[in-house]
Amino acid sequence: MPQVRDMDWGAGTRQAVAAAFLCGYAGAQVACGWLAGRVGAHRLLGLGLASSGLLALFTPALACMHPCLLVALRVCQGALQGVLHPCMNALWSRWAPPLERNRLMALALSGSYVGSMVALPLSALVARYIGWPAIFYAFGLTGLLWFGAWWWVVKECPERDPSISVEELKYIQSAIGPQDKIYKAVLHPWRKILTSAPVWAVAIAHFAEAWGSHTLLKQLPSFLGDTLNYNEQQVGAMLSLPFFFMAVILQGAGYLADCLQSKEVVTATKVRKLYVCGSFVVESLFVMTAGVLDTPAQVLICLAFAISLQPFGAAALSVNHLDLAPKHSAVLVGVSQTVGSLAGLIGPVVTGLLVQNRSASEWRSVFRTASAVYLVGAAVFGALGSAERQAWAEDPPVVQRENDCNRQAQGRQQRTGAKKATPPPPPPTPPPAVSPAGRQGCGRTDHRKKDCNRSDHGCVVLDLRNLHTLTI
C-alpha cells in the first residue's frame, strides 16, 4: 500500500471535516423519509449505504488533494447515510407486529452499538500497523459486500418475500393488515405533523438523548486524554466496553417493553414515558454527580452508569414514531432526527466554549450542561409525550398504485393448495313493473310529455333500451 502522509490540519479544518457529515445527515432526514414512500424503503436504504461505502474508498485520495474536497465528500456521505433511520422505520411498519416492535427495533439498533464496539479498537490497530487509509478501504468494501446481502435477503413487505411461510405471512397480516397496496405517493399532512405536540415531544427528547450521547461518548476521548492522560489505544479499548453493555441492555429493554404491553400491565404511553423520563432523570443525576467528583475513577464510574441507561431511552424513542403514525413514521423520524442532529452540531461549539484550558473543572461544566439538557427533555416528554395513534394518521389521503404484493401472496397460497373461493354470480335483475296508475292514464307509451294535455294522472314512459321506468 502506498504511503499517505498524515494531515497536519488546524483545529478549524478538523472541526469542519467533523461537522460536514452531520450537516449532510441533518439536511437529508426529512427528504429521505419522504423518498422512502416513493421509491421504497428497501431500495433507498440499500442504495444509500452502498453509495456511502463507495465514497469511502475515495476518502484518502481526496484528503490528500484538498480539505475542501474531503468536506464535500463528507457532506455527501452524511446525506446518503441519512436514509438509515427513516427507511428502517418504514420497513418495520410493514414487518413488525405491534407487540413485537420494541424487541425488533432494539435488535436493529444494537447492530450500531456492536459495530462501534468493533470499529473503535480495530481502527486504532489498523491506523498504527497499516496506515489510516486502510480504515476507509476496509469499511468501504464492507459496505459494498453488505449491500449484496441486503438486496438478496430483505424485501419491501412480507408479501414479496418468497421464503416466508404461509403461517408467518398470515400472522403478520392479522397483526398489521395485508399489504395489498404499497403507498407510492402518501400525502403527508405536514401542517398537522408540524403542529402535533407528541411529535415535538419525541423530537425534543431525541435532541436531549443526542446531546447526552455526544457528551458521554463523542467527547469522552477528549475528557480521558485531558484529565487522565490516556493514549489513543487506551481510549479505543475503554470506549468499546460501553457499546458492548449498551447492546446487551438494549435487548433486555426491548423485550421488557413488549412483555409489559402484551400482558397489559401498563399502556404503551406509560411504557414510553417510563423509559424516556426515567432514564433521562437517572442519567442526569449520574452526570451531575460526575461533575462534582474529584477522583478520576469515581468520575468514570458515574459516566459508565449513565451510559448504561441510554438504551432505555433509545428503545422507547425509536419505536414511538410507529406508535403515533405508522404510515408516516419515516417522515416523523426525519423530523426528529433533524432536530436531534442539531445536538451534534451545537454540542462541540458549546464544549469548545466551556473547555478553554482543558482542565477538569471546565469538563465539569460540560457535564452539568448535559445534565440540564436531560432534565428538560424528560420534562417535555413527560408532559406531551404519547404512544396513541394520532387522529390525523388514521385514514391518510393517498394516491395508490396496484403492485404485485397481493398477487404474489395469492400465488404462493395457490401453490400450497390454498385457493381462493370464487364468489357466486349475482342474481339476474327482474324486469321493471309498470305502475298501475300509469295504466289508468291515457295509456300511451310512445309519446312525449307535451303530447299529453291531461294533468290528473301519471303517464308511463318506457325506455326500452335501458328498461327503466320513469313516471312523469
Sequence and secondary structure as in RCSB ss.txt:
>XXXX:A:sequence
MPQVRDMDWGAGTRQAVAAAFLCGYAGAQVACGWLAGRVGAHRLLGLGLASSGLLALFTPALACMHPCLLVALRV
CQGALQGVLHPCMNALWSRWAPPLERNRLMALALSGSYVGSMVALPLSALVARYIGWPAIFYAFGLTGLLWFGAW
WWVVKECPERDPSISVEELKYIQSAIGPQDKIYKAVLHPWRKILTSAPVWAVAIAHFAEAWGSHTLLKQLPSFLG
DTLNYNEQQVGAMLSLPFFFMAVILQGAGYLADCLQSKEVVTATKVRKLYVCGSFVVESLFVMTAGVLDTPAQVL
ICLAFAISLQPFGAAALSVNHLDLAPKHSAVLVGVSQTVGSLAGLIGPVVTGLLVQNRSASEWRSVFRTASAVYL
VGAAVFGALGSAERQAWAEDPPVVQRENDCNRQAQGRQQRTGAKKATPPPPPPTPPPAVSPAGRQGCGRTDHRKK
DCNRSDHGCVVLDLRNLHTLTI
>XXXX:A:secstr
          HHHHHHHHHHHHHHHHHHHHHHHHHHHHH HHHHHHHHHHHHHHHHTTHHHHHHH HHHHHHHHH
HHHHHHTTHHHHHHHHHHHH  GGGHHHHHHHHHHHHHHHHHHHHHHHHHHHHHT THHHHHHHHHHHHHHHHHH
HHH  SSGGG TT  HHHHHHHHHHH    EEEEEE   HHHHHT HHHHHHHHHHHHHHHHHIIIIISHHHHHH
HHS   HHHHHHHHHHHHHHHHHHHHHHHHHHHHHHHTTSS HHHHHHHHHHHHHHHHHHHHHHHTT   HHHHH
HHHHHHHHTHHHHHHHHHHHHHHH GGGHHHHHHHHHHHHHHHHHHHHHHHHHH SS  HHHHHHHHHHHHHHHH
HHHHHHHHH   S  GGGSS  EEEEE SHHHHHHHHHHHTT                  HHHHTTT  SSS GG
G    SS  EEEETTTTEEEE 
